Amino acid sequence: MNFRLNPLRAKLVVSMGELDRFEFCGHGIILGKQQKDWQEVDKLLGMFGKR
């Protein structure tokens, strides 16, 4: 899932730690720090193992 690093590569955020707060990245949603109705976290994580 290297595409999740695009905001970092584009210098829209200055560190990996900021990715979880970046509005247009699902990183924070997957980590449980944000919630969006459109992101099916359990379904996504189920593809890779248990939460």
ZITA-V157596 format. One record per run of one state. SS is the DSSP state (h for helix, s for strand, l for the rest). FROM is the first residue (numbers start at 0). TO is the last residue. If there is no record, write none. Layout:
SS/FROM/TO
SS/FROM/TO
This chain:
l/0/0
h/1/8
l/9/14
h/15/20
l/21/25
h/26/29
l/30/39
h/40/45
l/46/50
